[in-house]
Amino acid sequence: MSVACELTGRILDELKELIKPGISTLDIDRWIDSYITKNNMKSAFKGYGGFPATACISVNEEVIHGIPSAKRILKEGDIVSVDMGTVYKDYNSDAARTYSVGKLSEENARLIATAEESFFEGIKFAKKGYRIGDISHAIQTCVESNGFSVIRDYVGHGVGRRLHEDPQIPNYGKPNRGPQIVPGMTLAIEPMIAAGSFEVGVLDNDWTVVTLDASMAAHYENTVLITEDEPIILTCPEWQRQGRPEKEAAANG
């Protein structure tokens, strides 16, 4: 799994340089597909449940499962979420990031930052001895304390030989509830949050999930390995895997 996860993390990291005003969501999808093919792997998403693309690419009020299109051209101030995974020797990876397109408003920048921050709050409890509900509660507390809402209709999940496995991992709930967390688990932990209401609907394409009030949405996800000690974020570059050293370095000047 670590091989598949490393490639997925690298792709998502390099996308920061590709995503700019004027690019279409189909351009992004084709770039990702080419990158996966060149590394002799396959997409975990393409054809999954009939999904037609390599990655889910969701813009602004689209929460998840956006279908890439040549007609969807990104413009200054948009935010775009890319959710993708790769498969290596029948093992899956799954991760997502939300990116800024050009210069962002302060509110949108804060939304993206909160989605990421809530993930890192959640994995403080992704350890032996805790329960899934402890992760869920930490994510919800972080998101709502920042004035945003947690999407409730969609959840994180286990990941392994299948893209979606037990246990389900809601991004809200009470602590000390749900399955015990034990070493060896691999979990796709994925806060999905909105600037407005948590209520969502599905577009006529039967895939794309949008906020009903058209408020902006953000998504941050990693595949996480539970160990006897600290969790390992398999879909982050090596220097990001344990804790948040890049933020600590910035804080220390």
Secondary structure, 3 states (H helix, E strand, C coil): CHHHHHHHHHHHHHHHHHCCCCCEHHHHHHHHHHHHHHCCCEECCCCHHHCCCCCEEEECCEEECCCCCCCCECCCCCEEEEEECEEECCEECCEEEEEECCCCCHHHHHHHHHHHHHHHHHHHHCCCCCEHHHHHHHHHHHHHHCCCEECCCCCEEECCCCCCEEEEECCCCCCCCCCECCCCCEEEECCEEECCCCCEEECCCCCCEEECCCCCEEECEEEEECCCCCCEECCCCHHHCCCCHHHHHHHCC
